[in-house]
Amino acid sequence: MQVSNVLETPSSRRKIITLKDPSGVVEMKAWGDMATNLQIEAEQMVKISCVTIDQYLNRCSLNTNPSTTVEVN
């Protein structure tokens, strides 16, 4: 797993987390307060629930929303 720093624009905050498992790799964008408050590090196991799936230029990614939960094991 790779975790970016918080990226800020005048209208938003996000953190990009690259998730990996035996089936492949996907990026998740954590938005707003979750981008600031989410504390995970490389090689930690996480359980993520209630994300939205985005597809752009034939590439899928995950986005957090107000219902998203992240459990760090």
C-alpha positions in Angstrom: 0.0 0.0 0.0 1.2 3.5 -0.7 -0.3 6.6 0.9 0.1 10.1 -0.5 0.2 13.3 1.5 -3.0 15.3 1.7 -3.5 17.2 -1.5 -5.4 20.5 -1.1 -7.1 22.8 -3.5 -9.2 25.8 -2.7 -12.3 23.7 -2.7 -11.2 20.2 -1.6 -8.8 17.9 0.3 -7.9 14.4 -0.8 -5.4 11.7 -0.1 -4.6 8.9 -2.6 -4.1 5.4 -1.2 -3.0 2.6 -3.5 -4.4 -0.7 -2.3 -2.9 -4.0 -3.2 -3.9 -7.7 -2.8 -3.3 -10.9 -4.7 -6.1 -9.9 -7.2 -4.5 -6.6 -8.2 -4.1 -2.9 -7.4 -6.7 -0.1 -7.1 -6.4 3.5 -6.0 -8.8 4.9 -3.4 -9.3 8.7 -2.9 -10.1 9.7 0.6 -11.9 13.1 0.6 -12.4 15.9 3.1 -12.0 15.1 6.8 -11.2 11.5 6.0 -8.2 12.6 4.0 -6.9 14.6 7.0 -7.9 12.1 9.7 -7.2 8.7 8.1 -3.9 7.4 9.5 -2.8 4.3 7.7 0.7 3.2 6.7 2.2 1.0 4.1 1.8 -2.8 4.7 -1.1 -2.4 7.1 -4.2 -4.5 6.5 -7.4 -2.5 6.1 -11.1 -3.3 5.8 -13.0 -0.6 3.8 -16.8 -0.5 3.5 -19.2 1.7 1.6 -17.1 3.3 -1.1 -18.2 4.5 -4.5 -16.6 3.1 -7.7 -15.5 5.5 -10.4 -14.4 4.6 -13.9 -12.4 7.1 -15.9 -10.5 6.3 -19.2 -11.2 2.6 -18.6 -9.5 2.7 -15.1 -11.4 2.0 -12.0 -10.8 3.7 -8.6 -12.6 4.0 -5.3 -13.8 7.2 -3.6 -14.8 7.7 0.0 -18.2 9.2 0.9 -19.9 10.1 4.2 -20.8 6.4 4.7 -17.3 5.0 4.2 -15.7 3.2 7.1 -12.1 2.1 7.3 -10.8 -0.4 9.9 -7.1 -0.8 10.3 -5.9 -4.2 11.6 
